[in-house]
Amino acid sequence: MSSFDTDVPVLLLRLDRNPFHHGTLGAVRSLGRAGIEVHVFAEPACGPVSRSRYLHRTYTHPQDGAPGVPLLQTLRQISERIGRPAVLIPMDDLSAIAVAHLANRLMDRFLLPAQPAGLPEQVADKAELAGLCRRLGIPHPPTVIPHSAAEAVASAEDLGLPMVAKWSRPWLLPPAAGLRSTTLVRTPDEAQRLYERNQQAGSRLLFQRHLPGGRGTDWFFHGCFTDGAVCLIGGAGRKERSWPVRTGLTAMGRWLPNTEVEDSACRLAGQLGYRGILDLDFRLDSSTGAYHLLDFNPRPGAQFRLFTDRSGLDVVRALHLDLTGRAVPRLRSAPGRIFLVENYAVLSSLASATMTRPPDDRPPAGAAGGVRSTETAWFAADDPVPFLAMAAAWLARGVRKGLCRTAVTRPASTTTLRHPHDERAGTIHV
């Protein structure tokens, strides 16, 4: 492993309000264990990640300003407190898009990959991504963008039912609207009702042909690219369990070489001139054998630590080495490695015990066998407190939800309940 320039700290930026974002914890630990000073800007700032022994300091919006304080001003204030230039790594789509908008005004304070203008926003926009895939020859589910309620209804006939509905820019969804970024639509009436909420969503509605999931169909690619879209480190993995079952986040993933996924990811990055870290989601169309690109996330995926090689190299370490002018060693692949997200894995196992078979342990055709090491998202023997904090907060949230459901069932209840949702910082003040 190349030596790190430990004089250059890192600021991890997360604008999406998710206190249980295990990817941020993974980045804190990975960089901190390498001797790098790690700072985090996140809302809320007091989640389990803040309890890591490898975290130097957390930041939130300045006390003299509301969350609407321009992000540029906030980042400059944080830079002054850090006291020297730092590598800036966005940890969610909203942050990646905001940083891309501000890149030219941040270069004197932060180290960033030189992305083509507007590229993170373009690839994160699901409607734009569909057009990119069509032009570049990347398999992608057939997509319709309706311009009227009648076209929304007609989409059901064009694509077949059920079909998948997505809002093209999910980071703009207002929390109070109660809209989900992705929905499975089963009737034409559902399609029409969703279209009628266009103004609330803040972005375009699109429909995609539903590719049925199943054993071995969901794949992802994580990588870090440098100038010339050269892949410094990258790997393909298979989603073995998810939460919610079949449709949600990775609860358990396995590193498995997959030439088709890897080639498609590198070809796409090369055609776009992409630089930095990316996370791509694919689904295998069992009827054609093609791997369709579903999502392009211009930042580290939450399970990026799955792709940690035998020397400890991962995408955030590779980015730090590259941006500080250090050599990035050749990847020492560790296929077979498993990444487990404890809280989601428990829920997924309980929910799927009576409805699905065990995860498919077979590698894809042509894949070689490998190691069987496992890393957990939250528990680490050298850093146990975040796991304890997560478990306590997770259980407390479960109790609150249980009490809310009880209150809902009371016939004479006068309690007003707020529908649970993921809070998103939908507006970027740059």
Secondary structure, DSSP 4 states (H G I P E B T S, - for coil): -PPP-TTS-EEEEE-S--TT-HHHHHHHHHHHHTT--EEEEESSTTSGGGG-TT--EEE-S-TTS-TTS-HHHHHHHHHHHH-S-EEEEE-SHHHHHHHHHHHHHHTTTEE---PPTTHHHHHHSHHHHHHHHHHHT-----EE--SSHHHHHHHHHHH-SSEEEEES-GGG--GGG---SEEEE-SHHHHHHHHTTHHHHSS-EEEEE-----TT-EEEEEEEEEGGGEEEEEEEEEEEEEESTTTSEEEEEEE---HHHHHHHHHHHHHHT--EEEEEEEEEETTTTEEEEEEEESS--TTGGGG--TTS--HHHHHHHHHTTPPPPPP---TT-EEE-HHHHHHHHHHHTTTSPPP--PPPTTPPP----EEESS--TT--HHHHHHHHHHHHHHHHHHHHHHHHH-TT-----PPP----------
